[in-house]
Amino acid sequence: MISCNTKKKYEDYNENDFYEVQGVVTKVYSTSSVFDDSYNKLMDYVYCVNDSLILSGKEKEFFKAWKFGQPIIVLVHKTNPEISFYARNGFLNKITKTQEESLYKVLLIEAEKQKISF
């Protein structure tokens, strides 16, 4: 069965329609399908669009070794900030103190929910 409601991939967009923001990994888990390779990883993340807007996203990658709390760079669509994609691991130079504090607070909440110490 083929669905017309499949989620668009980054490759389906024009790369100039995105900008980079800071994000962090909030959860890492394996796929649940018996047909998927056991190395397939799913990642939940949060990212700061600006000082007052934090959104979340999900990503599926093969053979990635993501870790809870890992800083990542997220590509965000210029006209719809809810469209986002994992770009790479790392920090941006332009993160504000407010964004840094907000991401840390989210990690504290997620760590408590998942019973993780970091």
C-alpha positions as a Python dict, from the first residue, in 0.01 Angstrom:
ca = {
    (1, 'M'): (0, 0, 0),
    (2, 'I'): (138, 342, -93),
    (3, 'S'): (30, 651, 92),
    (4, 'C'): (5, 1000, -50),
    (5, 'N'): (63, 1142, 300),
    (6, 'T'): (433, 1058, 321),
    (7, 'K'): (645, 1316, 497),
    (8, 'K'): (867, 1522, 271),
    (9, 'K'): (1241, 1471, 295),
    (10, 'Y'): (1501, 1746, 297),
    (11, 'E'): (1587, 1655, -63),
    (12, 'D'): (1230, 1747, -163),
    (13, 'Y'): (1296, 2112, -74),
    (14, 'N'): (1525, 2383, -207),
    (15, 'E'): (1827, 2403, 26),
    (16, 'N'): (1810, 2786, 12),
    (17, 'D'): (1474, 2769, 191),
    (18, 'F'): (1644, 2672, 520),
    (19, 'Y'): (1854, 2837, 788),
    (20, 'E'): (2055, 2685, 1074),
    (21, 'V'): (1959, 2694, 1442),
    (22, 'Q'): (2085, 2532, 1759),
    (23, 'G'): (1923, 2216, 1888),
    (24, 'V'): (1983, 1931, 2131),
    (25, 'V'): (1899, 1561, 2128),
    (26, 'T'): (1624, 1477, 2378),
    (27, 'K'): (1568, 1107, 2308),
    (28, 'V'): (1736, 825, 2113),
    (29, 'Y'): (1569, 492, 2044),
    (30, 'S'): (1559, 212, 1787),
    (31, 'T'): (1288, 158, 1532),
    (32, 'S'): (1010, -73, 1640),
    (33, 'S'): (943, -247, 1309),
    (34, 'V'): (1061, -608, 1278),
    (35, 'F'): (1150, -531, 917),
    (36, 'D'): (1399, -255, 1007),
    (37, 'D'): (1768, -311, 1062),
    (38, 'S'): (1851, -318, 1434),
    (39, 'Y'): (2094, -29, 1381),
    (40, 'N'): (1829, 215, 1264),
    (41, 'K'): (1801, 494, 1517),
    (42, 'L'): (1528, 746, 1581),
    (43, 'M'): (1604, 1076, 1748),
    (44, 'D'): (1381, 1338, 1907),
    (45, 'Y'): (1525, 1686, 1937),
    (46, 'V'): (1433, 2040, 2032),
    (47, 'Y'): (1557, 2355, 1862),
    (48, 'C'): (1541, 2729, 1916),
    (49, 'V'): (1385, 2926, 1634),
    (50, 'N'): (1447, 3242, 1840),
    (51, 'D'): (1460, 3342, 2207),
    (52, 'S'): (1089, 3282, 2262),
    (53, 'L'): (1009, 2986, 2032),
    (54, 'I'): (1134, 2633, 2095),
    (55, 'L'): (1003, 2353, 1873),
    (56, 'S'): (1062, 1980, 1851),
    (57, 'G'): (1141, 1743, 1569),
    (58, 'K'): (1222, 1380, 1491),
    (59, 'E'): (1482, 1225, 1269),
    (60, 'K'): (1559, 876, 1144),
    (61, 'E'): (1914, 790, 1050),
    (62, 'F'): (2107, 474, 988),
    (63, 'F'): (2408, 388, 1204),
    (64, 'K'): (2417, 719, 1393),
    (65, 'A'): (2545, 719, 1749),
    (66, 'W'): (2339, 1002, 1892),
    (67, 'K'): (2336, 1065, 2266),
    (68, 'F'): (2092, 1240, 2497),
    (69, 'G'): (2186, 1607, 2540),
    (70, 'Q'): (2413, 1613, 2237),
    (71, 'P'): (2422, 1955, 2070),
    (72, 'I'): (2311, 1948, 1708),
    (73, 'I'): (2255, 2193, 1429),
    (74, 'V'): (1906, 2188, 1281),
    (75, 'L'): (1792, 2315, 942),
    (76, 'V'): (1465, 2510, 975),
    (77, 'H'): (1238, 2611, 688),
    (78, 'K'): (1225, 2990, 644),
    (79, 'T'): (847, 3015, 601),
    (80, 'N'): (737, 2726, 825),
    (81, 'P'): (963, 2679, 1130),
    (82, 'E'): (785, 2352, 1215),
    (83, 'I'): (962, 2192, 917),
    (84, 'S'): (1307, 2094, 1037),
    (85, 'F'): (1584, 1846, 967),
    (86, 'Y'): (1897, 1732, 1148),
    (87, 'A'): (2201, 1886, 976),
    (88, 'R'): (2500, 1777, 1185),
    (89, 'N'): (2640, 1757, 1535),
    (90, 'G'): (2784, 2072, 1690),
    (91, 'F'): (2734, 2424, 1818),
    (92, 'L'): (2648, 2745, 1638),
    (93, 'N'): (2832, 3063, 1729),
    (94, 'K'): (2511, 3266, 1722),
    (95, 'I'): (2321, 3095, 2006),
    (96, 'T'): (2199, 3343, 2265),
    (97, 'K'): (2222, 3303, 2642),
    (98, 'T'): (1840, 3281, 2656),
    (99, 'Q'): (1838, 2998, 2401),
    (100, 'E'): (2115, 2817, 2584),
    (101, 'E'): (1924, 2839, 2914),
    (102, 'S'): (1599, 2729, 2748),
    (103, 'L'): (1760, 2422, 2591),
    (104, 'Y'): (1917, 2331, 2925),
    (105, 'K'): (1579, 2354, 3100),
    (106, 'V'): (1424, 2125, 2838),
    (107, 'L'): (1704, 1875, 2891),
    (108, 'L'): (1648, 1878, 3268),
    (109, 'I'): (1278, 1805, 3220),
    (110, 'E'): (1343, 1530, 2964),
    (111, 'A'): (1615, 1372, 3180),
    (112, 'E'): (1376, 1355, 3473),
    (113, 'K'): (1100, 1204, 3255),
    (114, 'Q'): (1337, 943, 3114),
    (115, 'K'): (1520, 889, 3444),
    (116, 'I'): (1853, 984, 3287),
    (117, 'S'): (2139, 1165, 3455),
    (118, 'F'): (2357, 1383, 3237),
}
